[in-house]
Amino acid sequence: MSDQDQSDQVILQQLAQIEQFSTLHPRLDKTFTYGTAGFREKGALLDSVIFRVGLLAALRSRKLEGQTIGVMITASHNPPEDNGVKLIDPQGEMLEQSWEEYATRFANADSDEYLAREYLNASEVLKINLEAPAAVVFARDTRESGPRLVAALKDGLSAAGAEFTDYGELTTPQLHYIVKCINTAKTPSPYGAPTAQGYYDKLSSAFKVVLKNLPKPSAVTVDAANGIGGPQLNALASAIGSDVINFVVVNADVATPTKLNFQCGADFVKTQQKQPSGVDLVAGQIYASLDGDADRIVFYYLDEDSGFHLLDGDKIASLIAMFVQDLLAQSGISLEVGVVQTAYANGSSSQYLTEVLKVPVTVTSTGVKNLHHAAVLFDIGVYFEANGHGTVLFSPGAIKALESFEANSPSQQTAVTTLLSLSDLINQTVGDALSDLLLVIAILTQKSWGPAEWDLAYTDLPNRLVKVLVKDRTVFKTENAERRLVQPAGVQDKIDEIVKKYKFGRSFVRASGTEDALRVYAEAATQGEVVDLTMKVAELVKDF
């Protein structure tokens, strides 16, 4: 048998395996779309989708010459009955956008035979050698549907002949970290040890350097949304040591699946703008809430008059940008710091960044991948969505400049050491609630600030975000980083007419990425005005 015949035989066998395994995971009569959050749906509907994601992950690894690809099974802040899946590229970044089309086509192939043809067609179009090795790692959050969906993923990977490793229950950012560690292990700049313990060690070591010779911070209460962030934060806290800081982890019941994200967690606090259940606030103390897979975080506190104050992603980005600028000024090193926001960023935060800190601000469409791509254009790029999902990126040039800098004074050396430690403390692959938690606490401790001092930088305009159910969200098309509607025709003009009646008024409408609903956001000078503005815009669009 010739080499070509042998190759053809291997490919035919692989296609036959795909068809055979696919019969165990029949496709439902439903259309799926790979979007910003990957695939996300009720967990009971995702068996065939997860199986097919296994096929795609194997192809992606083969296309990238055997580099390891990650698969995370999670639905983040969604209700407990939901689940989802997303792929992670070799440097810990989101799946390359051009591959989203193949993910969607695989998920919607309407027969086992057609799925095999889609797989073969993708390999031919993308010039992928199906005999090449493929490596995939995966993890999941604590959802009840997770183990069943992991079994489907394993079938997909086995059918495609991929090598795989199951990392069990991890936060989403931990898997992003592990993927990058694996793929940089043999490079001149390995990112870290590709294990959960390696993650704890890297963050805890950097945290201790930043806090060296500073007073011990006060204990911080963290609402873990009854998700994977609870046990992982406890493990991280053990690595740091109670002599450095104490965390009080609440809403940490992962044994009761129905409690996940229920009246708690970052999304609840952000949208409801009130404390989560299970947390009793003491005036002046700082609190934090994670979401279900620990890639979002928000902070909050009570003032002396029992007023609730939210410190969201905009506040976090502003705090980080200010601190990094201060350190650069202290060191004397010239590096450009930039901040990336979305249309949901509060207008007061954008004004503070541009007019007070003099930091360039870029606005992108919603979705972390969009912010990430914009942030890499700066020497030090800070990106956060208002919901608390974000991180900081240090360019290779910035790291080189810091490492090669020769300090002329102890203060310069301290500033440079702190900046380099921050680059290790920050999970630069993706937004990471645990990493961001340590970062914020480190900055506040460095500055001897409490939450009120942090909050004084600027005052948020009253704002509101509501969901409006519609028959067909796809008729809504936007431009200008999703801040203006171009379709349906004429609707934006009507929104503009409503908005101009309110002092500091601003409102925009965008389609949800996961359900037939619209997100209506508004800002105005007073709480009463913003409620009125939101209701009027919502009423305008509800009949579509």
Sequence and secondary structure as in RCSB ss.txt:
>XXXX:A:sequence
MSDQDQSDQVILQQLAQIEQFSTLHPRLDKTFTYGTAGFREKGALLDSVIFRVGLLAALRSRKLEGQTIGVMITA
SHNPPEDNGVKLIDPQGEMLEQSWEEYATRFANADSDEYLAREYLNASEVLKINLEAPAAVVFARDTRESGPRLV
AALKDGLSAAGAEFTDYGELTTPQLHYIVKCINTAKTPSPYGAPTAQGYYDKLSSAFKVVLKNLPKPSAVTVDAA
NGIGGPQLNALASAIGSDVINFVVVNADVATPTKLNFQCGADFVKTQQKQPSGVDLVAGQIYASLDGDADRIVFY
YLDEDSGFHLLDGDKIASLIAMFVQDLLAQSGISLEVGVVQTAYANGSSSQYLTEVLKVPVTVTSTGVKNLHHAA
VLFDIGVYFEANGHGTVLFSPGAIKALESFEANSPSQQTAVTTLLSLSDLINQTVGDALSDLLLVIAILTQKSWG
PAEWDLAYTDLPNRLVKVLVKDRTVFKTENAERRLVQPAGVQDKIDEIVKKYKFGRSFVRASGTEDALRVYAEAA
TQGEVVDLTMKVAELVKDF
>XXXX:A:secstr
  HHHHHHHHHHHHHHHHHHHHTTS   S     BTTBEEEEGGG HHHHHHHHHHHHHHHHHTTT EEEEEE  
TTS TTEEEEEEE TTS B  GGGHHHHHHHHH  SHHHHHHHHHHHHHHTT  TTS  EEEEEE S TTHHHHH
HHHHHHHHHTT EEEEEEE  HHHHHHHHHHHHHTTSSS    SSHHHHHHHHHHHHHHHTTTS     EEEE T
TSTHHHHHHHHHHHH TTT  EEEES   S GGGTTTT SHHHHHHH S  TT    TT  EEEE TTSS EEEE
EE TT  EEEE HHHHHHHHHHHHHHHHHHHT    EEEEE TTS HHHHHIIIIIS   EEE  SSHHHHHHHH
TTSSEEEEE TTS EEEEE HHHHHHHHH   SSHHHHHHHHHHHHHHHHS TTS  HHHHHHHHHHHHHHHT  
HHHHHTT     EEEEEEE S GGG EEETTTTEEEESTTHHHHHHHHHTTSTT EEEEEE SSSSEEEEEEE S
SHHHHHHHHHHHHHHHTT 
